[in-house]
């Protein structure tokens, strides 16, 4: 597959490649030079939910919290 470089250096990634690689609008690509070739790799972006998961500890175990929610004595 081929794509032409526009005046401002922009290139359109062919649709078949975008679909195969899961590149969606807003995806971030990391560009590198490897052995004289331009290589684009999907950048690993941190998911804010994954980063926050587990950070709001209550200091109580799950059984204790469930007992309180169920109204158990």
C-alpha positions in Angstrom: 0.0 0.0 0.0 1.2 3.5 -0.7 0.3 7.0 0.5 1.5 10.3 -0.7 3.1 12.8 1.7 1.2 16.1 1.6 2.8 19.6 1.5 2.7 19.8 5.4 4.2 16.4 5.9 0.9 14.7 6.5 0.2 11.1 5.4 -3.1 9.3 5.4 -2.8 5.7 6.7 -4.8 3.5 4.4 -8.1 2.4 5.8 -7.3 -1.3 5.6 -4.2 -0.8 7.7 -6.1 1.4 10.2 -8.7 -1.3 10.6 -6.2 -4.2 10.9 -4.1 -2.4 13.5 -7.0 -0.8 15.4 -5.9 2.7 14.8 -8.9 5.0 15.6 -9.3 8.8 15.5 -7.3 10.3 18.4 -4.8 7.4 18.5 -1.3 8.5 19.3 1.5 7.1 17.1 5.2 7.0 18.1 7.5 7.6 15.1 11.0 6.1 15.0 13.8 5.5 12.5 15.0 1.9 12.3 17.7 0.9 9.8 16.8 3.9 7.6 13.0 3.2 7.7 10.3 5.2 9.2 8.4 3.1 11.7 5.1 4.1 13.4 4.0 2.3 16.5 0.8 2.8 18.5 1.9 4.6 21.6 0.9 3.0 24.9 -1.4 5.5 26.6 -2.2 5.2 30.2 -5.9 4.6 31.0 -6.9 7.0 33.7 -9.3 4.4 35.2 -6.5 1.8 35.4 -4.2 4.3 37.1 -6.8 5.2 39.7 -7.9 1.7 40.4 -7.1 0.7 44.0 -5.9 4.1 45.0 -9.0 4.9 47.1 -8.4 2.4 49.9 -10.8 2.6 52.8 -8.5 0.5 55.1 -11.3 -2.0 55.6 -11.6 -5.5 54.1 -14.4 -6.4 51.7 -16.2 -8.7 54.1 -16.5 -5.9 56.7 -17.9 -3.4 54.1 -20.4 -6.0 52.8 -21.6 -6.7 56.4 -22.2 -3.0 56.9 -24.1 -2.7 53.6 -26.3 -5.7 54.4 -27.0 -4.4 57.9 -25.5 -7.5 59.5 -24.5 -7.4 63.1 
